[in-house]
């Protein structure tokens, strides 16, 4: 029985970091990773809030991207198939070595947030050390046994539950909207983009588990 870890890794050398930094309004959801070649994983990414074609242009300038194809576009969102070059922090090559299964990732200007299944605590500790040795920061947000039920409802993490509750109380979901993500971030002591990420992740989790 494995462990489900939710964690954040931050480094300028992570895949797609430069592209997201060039268009900080976007959020990139890594929906699936195809690791046929460990040095050239292919990511299926849903990109939200893309202004015009700015992110597509930013991908062309990102040294960690070998190629990108737009599969679908709709209302400022897009689905990309992105072939990644092996970066200085080769996180997916290490996943394969440790027998770890990535369950989903989100890329914002604040770094990579990931949810992954690790075979045991030793594998998680080795992965954390691997990231730190390469100059990345590793922050574990949540760790549960695969069969353990989450305390917050609908599979939310405590951070997501806190962000959604703060957003609701502040009127973020009201029409017209009464609070911004910057307001929610100030309430939680985090940045506006981080608050936006937690709200989006929380909404995704609620929809995934509640529908």
Secondary structure, DSSP 8 states (H G I E B T S, - for coil): --EEEEEEEE-TTSTTHHHHHHTTT-EEEEEEEE-SSTTS-EEEEEEES--TTHHHHHHHT-TTEEEEEEEEEETTEEEEEEEE---SS-HHHHHHHHT-EEEEEEEETTEEEEEEEESSHHHHHHHHHHHHHTT-EEEEEEEEETT---SSGGG--HHHHHHHHHHHHHTTTSSS----HHHHHHHHTS-HHHHHHHHHHHHHHHHHHH-
